[in-house]
């Protein structure tokens, strides 16, 4: 009996030690992830770059625009429009259709355009909640027990739930050797969960410089809207 009791106590003690070690290892990985994000964002403040955004609806490209980007004194990215190209506007209705009918149709089109514009503003605000990732939100998720780390294939897959909204989910691919983010996927929504939005973000490293968001694909399935955002032309700002 005594032997069994001692064996049981040894097992409990061993499991407790392993749990503590796993917890410490997890905290180290979270700390490394946060540090990598902070260092890259600090380094990127020395750069300017071009953001190209292509917006498609139901498989048809509706708008392409470019913006010059760089961090401002407030620590936020400032974007200055370079150019944009909208799809040709629908042809005006012929006089035979009657002025009244044409006016009604024009009003409907204008309302749809305004609705889409408002929707895209909401989408833009949502993207800012997730890109770039926020170290403080990651730490808060870990403290709340909403974060898990799974090593696989040389990468640590960090999964976070309830990051910015209840029910959202993030999956980050972090290279613990290079201390760099490799991928970043988001499952979120706008006003309610029926209006689902996904983000698929890939990263690249500048030659001798920091990691940066290279490509973002946003898919708003409810509206059949796809937004493709790429960042290129990075150059150091002259001091």
CORCOR-V362791 format. One record per residue. N is the residue number from 1. SS is DSSP state (A for helix, B for strand, O for the rest). OMEGA is omega as a letter, one per 40 degrees, with the letter a starting at -180 (none if undefined). NEAR is the number of other C-alpha atoms within 10 Angstrom. Layout:
n=<N:N>
ss=<SS:SS>
omega=<OMEGA:OMEGA>
near=<NEAR:NEAR>
//
This chain:
n=<1:2:3:4:5:6:7:8:9:10:11:12:13:14:15:16:17:18:19:20:21:22:23:24:25:26:27:28:29:30:31:32:33:34:35:36:37:38:39:40:41:42:43:44:45:46:47:48:49:50:51:52:53:54:55:56:57:58:59:60:61:62:63:64:65:66:67:68:69:70:71:72:73:74:75:76:77:78:79:80:81:82:83:84:85:86:87:88:89:90:91:92:93:94:95:96:97:98:99:100:101:102:103:104:105:106:107:108:109:110:111:112:113:114:115:116:117:118:119:120:121:122:123:124:125:126:127:128:129:130:131:132:133:134:135:136:137:138:139:140:141:142:143:144:145:146:147:148:149:150:151:152:153:154:155:156:157:158:159:160:161:162:163:164:165:166:167:168:169:170:171:172:173:174:175:176:177:178:179:180:181:182:183:184:185:186:187:188:189:190:191:192:193:194:195:196:197:198:199:200:201:202:203:204:205:206:207:208:209:210:211:212:213:214:215:216:217:218:219:220:221:222:223:224:225:226:227:228:229:230:231:232:233:234:235:236:237:238:239>
ss=<O:A:A:A:A:A:A:A:A:A:A:A:A:A:A:A:A:A:A:A:A:A:A:A:A:A:A:A:A:A:A:A:A:A:A:A:A:A:A:A:A:A:A:A:O:O:B:B:B:B:B:B:B:B:B:B:B:O:O:B:B:B:B:B:B:B:B:B:B:B:B:O:O:O:O:O:B:B:B:B:B:B:B:B:B:B:O:O:O:O:O:O:O:O:A:A:A:O:A:A:A:A:A:A:A:A:A:A:A:A:A:A:A:A:A:A:A:A:A:A:A:A:A:A:A:A:A:A:A:A:O:O:O:O:A:A:A:A:A:A:A:A:A:O:O:O:B:B:B:B:B:B:O:O:B:B:B:B:B:B:B:O:O:O:O:O:O:O:B:B:B:B:B:B:B:O:O:O:O:B:B:B:B:B:B:B:B:B:B:O:O:O:O:O:O:B:B:B:B:B:B:B:B:B:B:O:O:O:O:O:B:B:B:B:B:B:B:B:B:B:O:O:O:O:B:B:B:B:B:B:B:B:B:B:B:B:O:O:O>
omega=<a:a:i:i:i:i:i:i:i:i:i:i:i:i:a:i:i:i:i:i:i:i:i:i:i:i:i:a:i:i:i:i:a:a:a:i:a:a:a:a:i:a:a:i:i:a:i:a:a:i:i:a:i:a:i:i:a:i:a:i:a:a:i:a:i:i:i:a:i:a:i:a:a:i:i:a:i:a:i:a:i:i:i:i:i:i:a:i:i:a:i:a:a:a:a:a:i:a:a:i:i:a:i:a:a:i:i:i:i:i:i:i:i:i:a:i:i:a:a:i:i:i:i:i:i:i:a:i:a:a:e:i:a:a:a:i:i:i:i:i:i:i:a:a:a:a:i:i:a:i:i:i:i:i:i:i:a:i:a:i:a:a:i:a:i:i:i:a:i:i:a:i:a:i:a:i:a:a:a:i:i:a:a:a:a:i:a:a:i:a:i:a:i:i:a:i:i:i:i:a:i:a:i:i:i:i:a:a:a:i:i:i:a:a:i:i:i:a:i:a:a:a:a:a:i:i:a:a:i:i:a:i:a:i:a:i:i:a:none>
near=<6:7:8:9:10:11:12:12:12:12:12:12:12:12:12:12:12:12:12:12:12:12:12:12:13:18:15:12:18:20:14:17:22:19:15:21:20:14:12:17:18:13:13:20:17:15:17:20:18:20:22:19:19:18:19:17:14:11:10:11:15:15:16:18:16:20:18:18:18:21:17:11:9:7:11:10:13:14:16:12:12:12:11:13:11:11:10:8:6:8:6:9:14:9:10:8:9:10:12:10:13:16:12:11:14:15:12:12:13:12:12:12:12:12:12:14:12:12:14:16:12:13:18:13:12:16:18:10:13:18:14:14:18:14:17:10:16:23:18:13:19:18:10:11:11:16:22:16:20:11:13:9:7:11:20:20:20:21:21:22:22:16:25:17:12:11:12:18:19:22:19:21:22:24:19:16:8:10:16:23:24:20:18:24:19:23:16:25:20:16:8:8:12:10:13:17:23:20:21:16:21:18:17:15:15:13:7:6:12:18:22:23:20:16:17:21:17:20:20:20:14:11:14:11:20:21:21:17:20:17:20:14:10:17:13:12:11:7:4>
//
